[in-house]
Amino acid sequence: MNVIQETINWLVSPQTWSADGHDMIARSLEHLQYSAIAVAFAAVLAIPAGWFMGHTRRFSGVIVGITGAARALPTLGLVTLFGLLLGIGLVPPMIALVILAIPSILASTYSGISAIDTSVLDAARAQGFTTRQLIARVHLPLGLAMIVGGLRSAFIQVMSTAILAAYVGAGGLGRFIFLGINTQHTAMLLGASVWIMVLVIVVDVLFGTIQRFATPAGVRRLNATTSAQSSAG
């Protein structure tokens, strides 16, 4: 029996999905939960910072430096370091995943807010908009699609990397990856990898749909008109 057939058999086996067996459902929910928590914490930190930098149109060099440095950091190295400092458990990989998620959210928030035409902001201020009203009625509607795009990118990156949580004793789908490596169970290793890719694709499609609806209708019509004119030209 070849490896591909063994992998398919492992994926479709009832024992793989049962609570008495490997319980892929529970591990998948853990994996999604870890990813959601990490991205949520990163968003709390990165969105306000990105909004401030985009609103003031300052510190663009800081954005480039932070995103470049954070993306260059080896996530496995961070997990190992925090594991040594904080011990085995969920906290070390979560800190590493939050650090991984911040650059995409920070950069997209900055780009979404700084790209808003200054004439629109000036008109809003001329009408007496407060800062809170400016955020709710101008920044959020016009910058939301970019912010969602950053969350989308961050979530996909975190989901792909969250397997490292099992490296320091946490759960998630990484359990199958490391168990497959340790026991030389190739079907489990490949099957878990394929399932993670499926989940990533599903999440990407969902975020893509959300991002589309987050774009204001007027902007969507303008983009459609511009694309049609470009095609005609």
Phi and psi restraints in degrees (value plus and minus 20) as a CYANA .aco file:
   2 ASN   PHI     -99.7   -59.7
   2 ASN   PSI     150.3   190.3
   3 VAL   PHI     -85.1   -45.1
   3 VAL   PSI     -59.0   -19.0
   4 ILE   PHI     -82.5   -42.5
   4 ILE   PSI     -64.8   -24.8
   5 GLN   PHI     -84.3   -44.3
   5 GLN   PSI     -60.7   -20.7
   6 GLU   PHI     -82.8   -42.8
   6 GLU   PSI     -59.3   -19.3
   7 THR   PHI     -85.4   -45.4
   7 THR   PSI     -63.7   -23.7
   8 ILE   PHI     -83.0   -43.0
   8 ILE   PSI     -63.1   -23.1
   9 ASN   PHI     -81.1   -41.1
   9 ASN   PSI     -59.0   -19.0
  10 TRP   PHI     -87.1   -47.1
  10 TRP   PSI     -60.1   -20.1
  11 LEU   PHI     -87.9   -47.9
  11 LEU   PSI     -56.9   -16.9
  12 VAL   PHI    -111.8   -71.8
  12 VAL   PSI     -22.5    17.5
  13 SER   PHI     -88.7   -48.7
  13 SER   PSI     110.8   150.8
  14 PRO   PHI     -78.3   -38.3
  14 PRO   PSI     -51.3   -11.3
  15 GLN   PHI     -85.4   -45.4
  15 GLN   PSI     -51.6   -11.6
  16 THR   PHI     -82.2   -42.2
  16 THR   PSI     -52.8   -12.8
  17 TRP   PHI    -123.1   -83.1
  17 TRP   PSI     -21.3    18.7
  18 SER   PHI    -109.6   -69.6
  18 SER   PSI     133.9   173.9
  19 ALA   PHI     -86.4   -46.4
  19 ALA   PSI     -46.7    -6.7
  20 ASP   PHI    -102.0   -62.0
  20 ASP   PSI     -35.1     4.9
  21 GLY   PHI    -124.5   -84.5
  21 GLY   PSI    -144.3  -104.3
  22 HIS   PHI    -101.9   -61.9
  22 HIS   PSI     -49.0    -9.0
  23 ASP   PHI      38.1    78.1
  23 ASP   PSI      46.3    86.3
  24 MET   PHI     -84.3   -44.3
  24 MET   PSI     -49.5    -9.5
  25 ILE   PHI     -83.7   -43.7
  25 ILE   PSI     -68.5   -28.5
  26 ALA   PHI     -83.0   -43.0
  26 ALA   PSI     -62.7   -22.7
  27 ARG   PHI     -87.3   -47.3
  27 ARG   PSI     -54.4   -14.4
  28 SER   PHI     -85.7   -45.7
  28 SER   PSI     -62.3   -22.3
  29 LEU   PHI     -84.0   -44.0
  29 LEU   PSI     -59.6   -19.6
  30 GLU   PHI     -80.3   -40.3
  30 GLU   PSI     -64.9   -24.9
  31 HIS   PHI     -80.7   -40.7
  31 HIS   PSI     -66.2   -26.2
  32 LEU   PHI     -85.4   -45.4
  32 LEU   PSI     -57.9   -17.9
  33 GLN   PHI     -84.5   -44.5
  33 GLN   PSI     -66.0   -26.0
  34 TYR   PHI     -77.5   -37.5
  34 TYR   PSI     -65.1   -25.1
  35 SER   PHI     -83.5   -43.5
  35 SER   PSI     -64.2   -24.2
  36 ALA   PHI     -84.6   -44.6
  36 ALA   PSI     -61.8   -21.8
  37 ILE   PHI     -84.9   -44.9
  37 ILE   PSI     -64.6   -24.6
  38 ALA   PHI     -82.3   -42.3
  38 ALA   PSI     -65.3   -25.3
  39 VAL   PHI     -87.4   -47.4
  39 VAL   PSI     -56.5   -16.5
  40 ALA   PHI     -83.0   -43.0
  40 ALA   PSI     -66.2   -26.2
  41 PHE   PHI     -83.1   -43.1
  41 PHE   PSI     -62.2   -22.2
  42 ALA   PHI     -83.5   -43.5
  42 ALA   PSI     -58.9   -18.9
  43 ALA   PHI     -85.1   -45.1
  43 ALA   PSI     -60.0   -20.0
  44 VAL   PHI     -80.5   -40.5
  44 VAL   PSI     -55.1   -15.1
  45 LEU   PHI    -103.5   -63.5
  45 LEU   PSI     -62.8   -22.8
  46 ALA   PHI    -105.7   -65.7
  46 ALA   PSI     -55.5   -15.5
  47 ILE   PHI     -85.5   -45.5
  47 ILE   PSI     -68.6   -28.6
  48 PRO   PHI     -80.8   -40.8
  48 PRO   PSI     -61.0   -21.0
  49 ALA   PHI     -84.7   -44.7
  49 ALA   PSI     -63.2   -23.2
  50 GLY   PHI     -85.3   -45.3
  50 GLY   PSI     -58.2   -18.2
  51 TRP   PHI     -83.4   -43.4
  51 TRP   PSI     -66.0   -26.0
  52 PHE   PHI     -81.0   -41.0
  52 PHE   PSI     -65.7   -25.7
  53 MET   PHI     -86.7   -46.7
  53 MET   PSI     -59.4   -19.4
  54 GLY   PHI     -90.2   -50.2
  54 GLY   PSI     -56.3   -16.3
  55 HIS   PHI     -88.1   -48.1
  55 HIS   PSI     -62.0   -22.0
  56 THR   PHI    -104.4   -64.4
  56 THR   PSI     -33.0     7.0
  57 ARG   PHI      35.2    75.2
  57 ARG   PSI      21.4    61.4
  58 ARG   PHI    -144.3  -104.3
  58 ARG   PSI     149.6   189.6
  59 PHE   PHI      43.4    83.4
  59 PHE   PSI       7.3    47.3
  60 SER   PHI     -80.9   -40.9
  60 SER   PSI     -54.0   -14.0
  61 GLY   PHI     -85.4   -45.4
  61 GLY   PSI     -54.0   -14.0
  62 VAL   PHI     -84.7   -44.7
  62 VAL   PSI     -61.0   -21.0
  63 ILE   PHI     -79.0   -39.0
  63 ILE   PSI     -67.7   -27.7
  64 VAL   PHI     -82.6   -42.6
  64 VAL   PSI     -62.7   -22.7
  65 GLY   PHI     -85.7   -45.7
  65 GLY   PSI     -64.8   -24.8
  66 ILE   PHI     -84.8   -44.8
  66 ILE   PSI     -68.3   -28.3
  67 THR   PHI     -84.9   -44.9
  67 THR   PSI     -60.3   -20.3
  68 GLY   PHI     -85.7   -45.7
  68 GLY   PSI     -64.5   -24.5
  69 ALA   PHI     -86.8   -46.8
  69 ALA   PSI     -62.6   -22.6
  70 ALA   PHI     -86.7   -46.7
  70 ALA   PSI     -58.2   -18.2
  71 ARG   PHI     -91.6   -51.6
  71 ARG   PSI     -43.1    -3.1
  72 ALA   PHI    -101.5   -61.5
  72 ALA   PSI     -35.7     4.3
  73 LEU   PHI     -90.3   -50.3
  73 LEU   PSI     112.8   152.8
  74 PRO   PHI     -95.1   -55.1
  74 PRO   PSI      99.2   139.2
  75 THR   PHI     -83.6   -43.6
  75 THR   PSI     -60.2   -20.2
  76 LEU   PHI     -81.7   -41.7
  76 LEU   PSI     -58.7   -18.7
  77 GLY   PHI     -84.0   -44.0
  77 GLY   PSI     -59.4   -19.4
  78 LEU   PHI     -86.1   -46.1
  78 LEU   PSI     -62.9   -22.9
  79 VAL   PHI     -80.8   -40.8
  79 VAL   PSI     -63.8   -23.8
  80 THR   PHI     -84.3   -44.3
  80 THR   PSI     -64.2   -24.2
  81 LEU   PHI     -81.7   -41.7
  81 LEU   PSI     -70.1   -30.1
  82 PHE   PHI     -88.1   -48.1
  82 PHE   PSI     -50.2   -10.2
  83 GLY   PHI     -84.6   -44.6
  83 GLY   PSI     -60.0   -20.0
  84 LEU   PHI     -88.5   -48.5
  84 LEU   PSI     -56.0   -16.0
  85 LEU   PHI     -99.8   -59.8
  85 LEU   PSI     -58.1   -18.1
  86 LEU   PHI    -130.5   -90.5
  86 LEU   PSI     -29.9    10.1
  87 GLY   PHI      73.9   113.9
  87 GLY   PSI     157.2   197.2
  88 ILE   PHI     -94.3   -54.3
  88 ILE   PSI     124.3   164.3
  89 GLY   PHI     123.2   163.2
  89 GLY   PSI    -183.2  -143.2
  90 LEU   PHI    -105.5   -65.5
  90 LEU   PSI     -47.4    -7.4
  91 VAL   PHI     -80.2   -40.2
  91 VAL   PSI     -68.3   -28.3
  92 PRO   PHI     -76.8   -36.8
  92 PRO   PSI     -70.0   -30.0
  93 PRO   PHI     -86.7   -46.7
  93 PRO   PSI     -51.0   -11.0
  94 MET   PHI     -85.2   -45.2
  94 MET   PSI     -60.2   -20.2
  95 ILE   PHI     -82.3   -42.3
  95 ILE   PSI     -64.0   -24.0
  96 ALA   PHI     -83.7   -43.7
  96 ALA   PSI     -59.7   -19.7
  97 LEU   PHI     -89.8   -49.8
  97 LEU   PSI     -56.4   -16.4
  98 VAL   PHI     -82.5   -42.5
  98 VAL   PSI     -64.7   -24.7
  99 ILE   PHI     -80.9   -40.9
  99 ILE   PSI     -58.0   -18.0
 100 LEU   PHI     -86.3   -46.3
 100 LEU   PSI     -56.0   -16.0
 101 ALA   PHI    -100.5   -60.5
 101 ALA   PSI     -45.0    -5.0
 102 ILE   PHI     -80.2   -40.2
 102 ILE   PSI     -67.0   -27.0
 103 PRO   PHI     -76.4   -36.4
 103 PRO   PSI     -64.9   -24.9
 104 SER   PHI     -84.1   -44.1
 104 SER   PSI     -63.5   -23.5
 105 ILE   PHI     -88.6   -48.6
 105 ILE   PSI     -62.6   -22.6
 106 LEU   PHI     -82.3   -42.3
 106 LEU   PSI     -67.7   -27.7
 107 ALA   PHI     -86.3   -46.3
 107 ALA   PSI     -61.1   -21.1
 108 SER   PHI     -90.1   -50.1
 108 SER   PSI     -58.5   -18.5
 109 THR   PHI     -84.3   -44.3
 109 THR   PSI     -64.8   -24.8
 110 TYR   PHI     -79.7   -39.7
 110 TYR   PSI     -66.2   -26.2
 111 SER   PHI     -84.4   -44.4
 111 SER   PSI     -62.7   -22.7
 112 GLY   PHI     -84.6   -44.6
 112 GLY   PSI     -59.5   -19.5
 113 ILE   PHI     -99.2   -59.2
 113 ILE   PSI     -62.8   -22.8
 114 SER   PHI     -89.7   -49.7
 114 SER   PSI     -40.7    -0.7
 115 ALA   PHI     -99.8   -59.8
 115 ALA   PSI     -30.2     9.8
 116 ILE   PHI     -88.1   -48.1
 116 ILE   PSI     111.4   151.4
 117 ASP   PHI     -79.6   -39.6
 117 ASP   PSI     112.6   152.6
 118 THR   PHI     -83.5   -43.5
 118 THR   PSI     -46.8    -6.8
 119 SER   PHI     -86.4   -46.4
 119 SER   PSI     -52.9   -12.9
 120 VAL   PHI     -86.7   -46.7
 120 VAL   PSI     -62.7   -22.7
 121 LEU   PHI     -86.3   -46.3
 121 LEU   PSI     -61.3   -21.3
 122 ASP   PHI     -83.8   -43.8
 122 ASP   PSI     -59.4   -19.4
 123 ALA   PHI     -85.1   -45.1
 123 ALA   PSI     -59.5   -19.5
 124 ALA   PHI     -85.2   -45.2
 124 ALA   PSI     -62.8   -22.8
 125 ARG   PHI     -86.2   -46.2
 125 ARG   PSI     -55.9   -15.9
 126 ALA   PHI     -84.3   -44.3
 126 ALA   PSI     -46.9    -6.9
 127 GLN   PHI    -105.7   -65.7
 127 GLN   PSI     -17.0    23.0
 128 GLY   PHI      68.6   108.6
 128 GLY   PSI      -0.2    39.8
 129 PHE   PHI     -84.9   -44.9
 129 PHE   PSI     113.3   153.3
 130 THR   PHI     -99.0   -59.0
 130 THR   PSI     152.0   192.0
 131 THR   PHI     -79.6   -39.6
 131 THR   PSI     -61.4   -21.4
 132 ARG   PHI     -83.7   -43.7
 132 ARG   PSI     -62.2   -22.2
 133 GLN   PHI     -87.5   -47.5
 133 GLN   PSI     -55.8   -15.8
 134 LEU   PHI     -83.0   -43.0
 134 LEU   PSI     -61.7   -21.7
 135 ILE   PHI     -85.2   -45.2
 135 ILE   PSI     -66.8   -26.8
 136 ALA   PHI     -92.7   -52.7
 136 ALA   PSI     -55.4   -15.4
 137 ARG   PHI    -124.8   -84.8
 137 ARG   PSI     -36.1     3.9
 138 VAL   PHI    -141.7  -101.7
 138 VAL   PSI     -81.0   -41.0
 139 HIS   PHI     -80.7   -40.7
 139 HIS   PSI     -69.6   -29.6
 140 LEU   PHI     -84.8   -44.8
 140 LEU   PSI     -70.5   -30.5
 141 PRO   PHI     -81.9   -41.9
 141 PRO   PSI     -60.2   -20.2
 142 LEU   PHI    -103.3   -63.3
 142 LEU   PSI     -46.5    -6.5
 143 GLY   PHI    -122.0   -82.0
 143 GLY   PSI     -25.6    14.4
 144 LEU   PHI     -82.1   -42.1
 144 LEU   PSI     -60.1   -20.1
 145 ALA   PHI     -81.3   -41.3
 145 ALA   PSI     -60.3   -20.3
 146 MET   PHI     -87.8   -47.8
 146 MET   PSI     -59.1   -19.1
 147 ILE   PHI     -84.7   -44.7
 147 ILE   PSI     -63.7   -23.7
 148 VAL   PHI     -82.3   -42.3
 148 VAL   PSI     -57.0   -17.0
 149 GLY   PHI     -81.9   -41.9
 149 GLY   PSI     -58.3   -18.3
 150 GLY   PHI     -87.2   -47.2
 150 GLY   PSI     -61.1   -21.1
 151 LEU   PHI     -83.3   -43.3
 151 LEU   PSI     -58.3   -18.3
 152 ARG   PHI     -81.6   -41.6
 152 ARG   PSI     -68.9   -28.9
 153 SER   PHI     -83.2   -43.2
 153 SER   PSI     -62.8   -22.8
 154 ALA   PHI     -84.5   -44.5
 154 ALA   PSI     -62.3   -22.3
 155 PHE   PHI     -84.2   -44.2
 155 PHE   PSI     -60.9   -20.9
 156 ILE   PHI     -86.1   -46.1
 156 ILE   PSI     -63.0   -23.0
 157 GLN   PHI     -82.5   -42.5
 157 GLN   PSI     -63.7   -23.7
 158 VAL   PHI     -87.2   -47.2
 158 VAL   PSI     -62.9   -22.9
 159 MET   PHI     -80.1   -40.1
 159 MET   PSI     -59.7   -19.7
 160 SER   PHI     -90.3   -50.3
 160 SER   PSI     -43.4    -3.4
 161 THR   PHI    -123.4   -83.4
 161 THR   PSI     -34.4     5.6
 162 ALA   PHI     -85.1   -45.1
 162 ALA   PSI     -29.7    10.3
 163 ILE   PHI     -81.5   -41.5
 163 ILE   PSI     -42.7    -2.7
 164 LEU   PHI     -90.3   -50.3
 164 LEU   PSI     -33.1     6.9
 165 ALA   PHI     -80.2   -40.2
 165 ALA   PSI     -54.4   -14.4
 166 ALA   PHI     -90.6   -50.6
 166 ALA   PSI     -37.4     2.6
 167 TYR   PHI     -84.9   -44.9
 167 TYR   PSI     -48.0    -8.0
 168 VAL   PHI    -136.8   -96.8
 168 VAL   PSI       9.3    49.3
 169 GLY   PHI      72.5   112.5
 169 GLY   PSI     -16.7    23.3
 170 ALA   PHI    -105.3   -65.3
 170 ALA   PSI    -193.7  -153.7
 171 GLY   PHI    -120.6   -80.6
 171 GLY   PSI    -163.1  -123.1
 172 GLY   PHI      69.0   109.0
 172 GLY   PSI    -199.4  -159.4
 173 LEU   PHI     -92.5   -52.5
 173 LEU   PSI     -32.4     7.6
 174 GLY   PHI     -82.9   -42.9
 174 GLY   PSI     -42.2    -2.2
 175 ARG   PHI     -76.2   -36.2
 175 ARG   PSI     -62.2   -22.2
 176 PHE   PHI     -89.8   -49.8
 176 PHE   PSI     -55.7   -15.7
 177 ILE   PHI     -83.4   -43.4
 177 ILE   PSI     -71.9   -31.9
 178 PHE   PHI     -91.9   -51.9
 178 PHE   PSI     -53.7   -13.7
 179 LEU   PHI     -85.9   -45.9
 179 LEU   PSI     -60.7   -20.7
 180 GLY   PHI     -84.0   -44.0
 180 GLY   PSI     -57.1   -17.1
 181 ILE   PHI     -88.0   -48.0
 181 ILE   PSI     -66.0   -26.0
 182 ASN   PHI     -87.2   -47.2
 182 ASN   PSI     -54.3   -14.3
 183 THR   PHI    -119.7   -79.7
 183 THR   PSI     -18.7    21.3
 184 GLN   PHI      37.0    77.0
 184 GLN   PSI      17.0    57.0
 185 HIS   PHI    -112.5   -72.5
 185 HIS   PSI      67.4   107.4
 186 THR   PHI     -83.0   -43.0
 186 THR   PSI     -58.1   -18.1
 187 ALA   PHI     -83.0   -43.0
 187 ALA   PSI     -61.7   -21.7
 188 MET   PHI     -84.8   -44.8
 188 MET   PSI     -64.2   -24.2
 189 LEU   PHI     -80.2   -40.2
 189 LEU   PSI     -70.0   -30.0
 190 LEU   PHI     -90.6   -50.6
 190 LEU   PSI     -59.6   -19.6
 191 GLY   PHI     -82.3   -42.3
 191 GLY   PSI     -64.3   -24.3
 192 ALA   PHI     -84.8   -44.8
 192 ALA   PSI     -58.8   -18.8
 193 SER   PHI     -83.4   -43.4
 193 SER   PSI     -63.6   -23.6
 194 VAL   PHI     -83.5   -43.5
 194 VAL   PSI     -62.1   -22.1
 195 TRP   PHI     -85.0   -45.0
 195 TRP   PSI     -58.4   -18.4
 196 ILE   PHI     -82.4   -42.4
 196 ILE   PSI     -61.8   -21.8
 197 MET   PHI     -83.2   -43.2
 197 MET   PSI     -58.9   -18.9
 198 VAL   PHI     -82.1   -42.1
 198 VAL   PSI     -65.7   -25.7
 199 LEU   PHI     -82.4   -42.4
 199 LEU   PSI     -60.9   -20.9
 200 VAL   PHI     -82.0   -42.0
 200 VAL   PSI     -62.7   -22.7
 201 ILE   PHI     -84.2   -44.2
 201 ILE   PSI     -62.9   -22.9
 202 VAL   PHI     -82.2   -42.2
 202 VAL   PSI     -66.0   -26.0
 203 VAL   PHI     -83.9   -43.9
 203 VAL   PSI     -59.4   -19.4
 204 ASP   PHI     -82.6   -42.6
 204 ASP   PSI     -61.6   -21.6
 205 VAL   PHI     -84.6   -44.6
 205 VAL   PSI     -62.3   -22.3
 206 LEU   PHI     -82.6   -42.6
 206 LEU   PSI     -65.6   -25.6
 207 PHE   PHI     -85.8   -45.8
 207 PHE   PSI     -55.8   -15.8
 208 GLY   PHI     -82.1   -42.1
 208 GLY   PSI     -59.7   -19.7
 209 THR   PHI     -85.0   -45.0
 209 THR   PSI     -64.9   -24.9
 210 ILE   PHI     -81.9   -41.9
 210 ILE   PSI     -61.9   -21.9
 211 GLN   PHI     -83.5   -43.5
 211 GLN   PSI     -56.4   -16.4
 212 ARG   PHI     -84.6   -44.6
 212 ARG   PSI     -64.5   -24.5
 213 PHE   PHI     -96.4   -56.4
 213 PHE   PSI     -37.9     2.1
 214 ALA   PHI     -96.0   -56.0
 214 ALA   PSI     -37.3     2.7
 215 THR   PHI     -97.7   -57.7
 215 THR   PSI     105.3   145.3
 216 PRO   PHI     -74.6   -34.6
 216 PRO   PSI     126.2   166.2
 217 ALA   PHI     -78.1   -38.1
 217 ALA   PSI     -58.9   -18.9
 218 GLY   PHI     -83.5   -43.5
 218 GLY   PSI     -59.3   -19.3
 219 VAL   PHI     -87.6   -47.6
 219 VAL   PSI     -59.6   -19.6
 220 ARG   PHI     -82.4   -42.4
 220 ARG   PSI     -62.1   -22.1
 221 ARG   PHI     -85.6   -45.6
 221 ARG   PSI     -59.3   -19.3
 222 LEU   PHI     -84.3   -44.3
 222 LEU   PSI     -62.5   -22.5
 223 ASN   PHI     -83.9   -43.9
 223 ASN   PSI     -60.0   -20.0
 224 ALA   PHI     -84.7   -44.7
 224 ALA   PSI     -60.6   -20.6
 225 THR   PHI     -85.9   -45.9
 225 THR   PSI     -63.2   -23.2
 226 THR   PHI     -83.3   -43.3
 226 THR   PSI     -61.2   -21.2
 227 SER   PHI     -84.4   -44.4
 227 SER   PSI     -60.2   -20.2
 228 ALA   PHI     -85.4   -45.4
 228 ALA   PSI     -60.8   -20.8
 229 GLN   PHI     -86.3   -46.3
 229 GLN   PSI     -58.3   -18.3
 230 SER   PHI     -84.7   -44.7
 230 SER   PSI     -60.9   -20.9
 231 SER   PHI     -85.6   -45.6
 231 SER   PSI     -60.4   -20.4
 232 ALA   PHI     -87.3   -47.3
 232 ALA   PSI     -56.0   -16.0
